Amino acid sequence: MHKLIVSENTGAPSVFARKLSLSRSQLYNELEVIKELDAPIKYCKKRETFFYETSFELILNYSFKTIKDDESKEIFGGSNFCPILLDGTMISLL
């Protein structure tokens, strides 16, 4: 997501959502998360792209911890958790 915004190559919202394998409403939810990090995201109707109004760098730090199967059921209510990273990459904790 960040890479496409920086390159100003997102396309219209429906196209951008499709590139990230998200619904349009999910796309706007993700954009809100980034905006909460003070990202100056804007949309240009003429160029049909999202862009950063001023320079913005996004650095994500994350860690993984191995947990037992019974712990994951307790944490996630028995379902498998499969998040999507901001670049659209699926990760699995299995």
N, C-alpha and C positions, 0 to 999 in steps of 0.2 A: 504494500500500500504506500509506504513512505517513498520508496524508490520511484513509483509511478507519479506521485505528487511532485517530487523534486524535479523529475524530468518533464513535468507538465504534459504527460502523455496518458491521462486517465480516461479520456473520452467522456461522453455524457454519463450521468449517474447510472443509468441502466447498463451501459457498456462497462463501466468501472466495476459495478457489482458483479457482472458476469465474469470479468477477468479474475476476480477474487473468489469466485464460486460462492457468492453471497446473494441473498435477496436484496432488493433495493433498501428495504427498511433496516436490514442488518448492516448494510453499508453505512447508513446514516448513524446507526448506533456506534459503530466503530469510529467514525469521524468525530463523534461527540467525545469519545474517550480520549482521542488525540487532542481535541480542542481543550479538554480539561487539563492537559499538560502544557497549556499555553501555546499550542501550535497555531500560528496565524493562517489558518486554512480559509481560502476563498474559492469561489467558483466563477469562471468566466463563460457566460452563455455564448459569446461570439466565437471563442476558441474551443468551446466545449471541453473544458478541462478544469480540474481542481488544481490549485497551486498554493504555494506559501507566499503570503504577501511580503514577508521579510525572511531573511535567512533563518533556517530552523534545522537543528540537528537532533535526531532521535536516537538515543542510545538505550537499548533494552538489556537488562541483566536478569538472568533467571537461573534457577538451580533445580536439580532433580534429586529426589530422595526415593530410595527403594522402600516400598511398603509391602506388607503381606496382603494376600488376597482378601482375608477377612477384614483387614483395616480399610481396604479400598471400598468394600461394600458398605462399611460404616460411614465413610466419608462421602461417598457418591450415591448412597441409597441403593446399591446393588447394580447400578448401570455402569457401563464402561465410559470413561471420560476421554474424549478425543477432541482436544481444542484445535483451533486453526490459528496459526501464527499470523502476524500482520501482513506477511508477504503471501499468504494463501496456502502455505505449507501445512499439511496435516501432520500432527504428531500423535503418537500413541504411548500411553504409559504402561502398556502390556509387555 
